[in-house]
Amino acid sequence: MMEAGFHIPDGNEALRDDIPAVVELIERTARWVNPETFRRLPIWAPHTARGRALYDAAWSRRYTNTRKATKITADKFEGNVAALNALVAALGVASPKPKNWTVCHIWGYDDPSFAQQSSVVQDPRFFSCVANMVWLPTPLKGFTDTLPEIKAMLRVCSFHLYGWACEHDSVAAQAEQVRSGWTPPDYPKSWPSAERSGVLPPGTAPFTSRIEREIAKRKSKLRSDLANADFLHYPKAEVESVLKFWKIDLG
């Protein structure tokens, strides 16, 4: 008789009983953008999203990358850099930027196997939305990507903190549940909820004059970019559409 193999359960199932401990770590260490920052400027990089082509500062030449081994040149695409830069600026993080922190999109991947692409982060309306991001110690990032229970808690917290749930069609059912006032099991008591309106979770950044200056600088850059007729590949129409969606007045 063939000897039976060593049985190992699904990794998520192996951790499921320990979700409260994971939530406690996230509750204690997560860094959130101040709701006033979101109100002043909800989207910080409306010109890009995950997978979009990368261009030089003049929007005239695509960035490429040549592999030394094969000497094959390929176009470069946006990963998560613009979202990270937006979140760091919106948090008002002091220099030098601390190591071992990773941006987590609250409304992003819903496929634990990562076999499918996330249409939410590929949408410039939501990719650099500061209510759609939280900064976490890098070791905790995997929990937010793969455990549905953790995703749900972050989305509920974001909804009560910012008054926003993602409008993308692909997450319509989840967003409707969040807007209904539903609270998931093991939801942190220090996070805002329907009963705790106005509560700021631990780790919420203050709204400072530094952030005000950064918002003014971002708006000025957007005005300049939209007015620059020499930016051959700048997605002007899409940027204007994103700004209109968020009702952003560039002043």
Number of C-alpha atoms within 10 A of each C-alpha: 3 4 5 6 6 6 6 7 9 9 10 14 10 10 15 13 10 10 17 16 12 16 21 13 14 21 20 14 15 18 22 25 27 24 23 13 21 20 15 14 23 23 23 27 21 23 21 26 25 22 15 15 16 17 18 10 9 13 16 13 12 14 14 13 12 12 9 8 6 7 9 9 11 11 12 16 18 16 16 18 13 19 28 20 15 21 26 17 19 26 24 20 14 9 6 6 9 8 8 9 17 16 22 26 27 25 28 22 21 19 14 15 9 11 7 10 14 16 18 24 26 18 18 22 28 29 28 29 23 31 30 30 26 21 23 22 17 13 10 19 17 11 19 25 21 18 19 15 17 21 19 23 22 24 24 27 26 29 22 24 24 21 14 18 24 24 14 15 10 13 16 13 9 14 21 14 14 23 16 9 14 13 16 13 11 14 21 20 10 14 21 21 21 15 9 12 11 14 13 18 21 14 15 16 18 16 17 14 10 14 19 16 11 15 18 16 12 18 18 13 13 21 13 11 19 15 11 13 10 11 15 12 14 19 15 19 10 15 20 15 14 20 19 12 10 14 11 16 10 13 7
